Amino acid sequence: MLVAYATAAGSTRGIADRIADRLREVVGDAAEVVVRPADPELDVRSFDAVVLGSAVHDMAWLPAATHLLRRARVTLGDRPLWCFSVAGVAPRDPVRRLVTDRELQRVERGFPSGLAPRDHRLFGGVVVLRGMPLWGRLFWLALGGRPGDHRDWAAVDRWADGIAAALPTVRRAASPAGDERPAARGTSAVPPAPGR
Ligand SMILES: Cc1cc2nc3c(=O)[nH]c(=O)nc-3n(C[C@H](O)[C@H](O)[C@H](O)COP(=O)(O)O)c2cc1C
């Protein structure tokens, strides 16, 4: 399976690497997991499942990720797709979760119509105020945002566990007799992954 990412400053790549590491840990030999930047030449057709993430700039994915998403919509068919966004506001508490839910909706407006990812999750990233437009800086500070590394690795791991549990190859590997029990640590086999 493919874990692809678009990043401007690197924090999204860190999350993609963590998701891939966790998937490898959980699925073992049942699937090969590769991590790639969302380059124009990246062809999703050779993968059975895709996880695609992007940094959020101005409430939208970076163009490289949006372009890959458009290609994936056409070529993935019914193979599963999971999406994640990496933003300056982390869903740490109910108030910020309201904000991040709205942000997810805004980001999804930029997704191609007809796209049906199994899940779309927002994670906090690394915030450096330098380079952020003034209006974005003010808006973000007004929401109680602070510079620094807001990545919640436990939340990333839980999300990856949910993906692993939903992979058909993992269910087969866990159940040679053919039943549908998931392999991954008691998580549900049915997507979407655990609550935001
Ligand atoms: C130009 C710019 C615009 C940004 N716009 C947003 C935004 O609209 N919403 C948000 O939550 N975070 C925003 N951020 C914060 C980034 O999403 C956050 O720093 C993220 O971790 C960046 O990921 P990266 O390190 O992979 O590039 C912005 C950052 C920059 C530099």
The ligand as an ORCA input file, in Angstrom:
! r2SCAN-3c Opt
* xyz 0 1
  C       1.403     29.868      4.152
  C       0.767     29.032      5.238
  C      -0.618     28.935      5.295
  C      -1.228     28.161      6.320
  N      -2.586     28.067      6.346
  C      -3.170     27.323      7.316
  C      -4.596     27.210      7.368
  O      -5.344     27.756      6.554
  N      -5.129     26.481      8.375
  C      -4.351     25.847      9.308
  O      -4.897     25.215     10.213
  N      -3.013     25.905      9.274
  C      -2.402     26.636      8.296
  N      -1.035     26.706      8.241
  C      -0.236     25.907      9.206
  C       0.244     24.596      8.542
  O      -0.857     23.821      8.111
  C       1.050     23.771      9.543
  O       2.185     24.509      9.898
  C       1.464     22.414      8.989
  O       2.100     21.675     10.011
  C       2.401     22.560      7.818
  O       2.733     21.276      7.334
  P       4.173     20.978      6.688
  O       5.195     21.156      7.787
  O       4.076     19.572      6.211
  O       4.379     21.946      5.553
  C      -0.416     27.472      7.272
  C       0.978     27.581      7.192
  C       1.572     28.364      6.187
  C       3.086     28.447      6.133
*
